[in-house]
Amino acid sequence: MIKFFLMVNKQGQTRLSRYYEHVEIKKRTMLEAEVIKNCLSRSKDQCSFIEYKDFKLVYRQYAALFVVAGIDHTENEMAVYELIHNFVEVLDKYFSRVSELDVSFSTSEIHL
């Protein structure tokens, strides 16, 4: 099961977040900061799957944006990795060359 979905820029700013189970606002801020730090600190040669606390992180980098999904241990990492890619392809078609600004100003139009 997917627990959350984030889009983050290289500066560590969250551009889009969607949670599929209840997480308090204070805990979301802390969680996002830790997740972002873990993903941004990795090199491109490292695996895109990270064991983190009681779940896994699956992420992909597209230009200046990182797309991160938090999943439970029973979820298939490769399926989520492909889901992220398909999501970005849909955004690219919808926005005709999606960029960070498109995501920032149009999050109200995106329904996950």
Helices and strands as residue ranges (DSSP letters): E 2-9, E 14-19, H 25-40, E 49-52, E 55-62, E 65-71, H 77-95, H 100-105
